[in-house]
Amino acid sequence: MAMFGWLMLGLAVWHFAVFVPDRFWGGIVGACLAAVAGAALLPLLVNGLSVPGRDETTIPVVLEALPGAIIGMAICWWIGNRQERQLEEAEAAEGY
């Protein structure tokens, strides 16, 4: 149940991507994958690479995914933004 909660929290955080300029690596789908991956990986590391069972799943356990989802989306946005800037610089150098 904890993994389900983590993934759902990552998906919920992804919905806030509409408030950020769309420069995510892979677009909005890339942002979704990054949020879900971050929401799953960070809590796994926090819990020693184990997923708490149904009886151990509480709201604080599910909220462990929040920083991971935000970090995942931030990394995805940073990579996409860097690629956009490189593309703009290349186009400017070619005279477009």
Beta strands, then each sheet from edge to edge (+ up, - down):
end
